[in-house]
Amino acid sequence: MGHLHAHKAVEISTYGVIFMGTPHQGVDLVEWTQTHMDGRSLESLQVEPLLQHLLLGSEALQQQLTQYNSISARFKTVFCYELYTTPGLVRNQVSPHIPASSARVPGAVNAESVAIHKTHIEMVKFPSKEDGDYRNIVFRLQQMSDVAPHVEMNWMKHSIFLPCMSENRRVMDPGNFQFAPVNQC
């Protein structure tokens, strides 16, 4: 029963989610191996079952897509994908890590897709606060933060968590867009 309370606490505390280059629908095996396997054979992937879950159309990813769609209306979701290709490690190939089509969850409600003008490796490495992609992400975080006060009302509705709420608030520093814990529950 404790894990259900923990899931409920996460649900009522979350307003939005930003995914950065997440392969929700998987990645192409050939492109991925050219970029990441550093010359190892495709057969070596057979001994790495975890990686099988990242392939296009994998059963595990399809299940996650279905599960996220069932809850997507409860959250604001931003799916970010890279616009530029990433240099490959094999035969000087170039390939996008996560194409826009895989970075999205088809059918997700209350969602938008945002292009990041970087490669997959660079997409969260902003050179300065003046970087257009940084400002784009900060803008979306600020939008979420401005609307997120409804989260406190969620806690009020679920008073079983109320003692934890008052002790576990987080304060946002707008200058750095970092969340700092005030107290731990």
Salt bridges, closest charged atoms under 4 A:
GLU11 OE1 - LYS8 NZ 3.61
GLU11 OE2 - ARG74 NH1 3.43
GLU48 OE2 - ARG40 NH1 3.20
GLU82 OE2 - HIS120 ND1 3.30
GLU112 OE2 - LYS76 NZ 3.31
GLU112 OE1 - ARG140 NH2 3.11
ASP131 OD1 - LYS118 NZ 2.92
ASP133 OD1 - HIS117 ND1 3.24
ASP133 OD2 - LYS118 NZ 3.11
GLU152 OE2 - ARG169 NH2 3.28
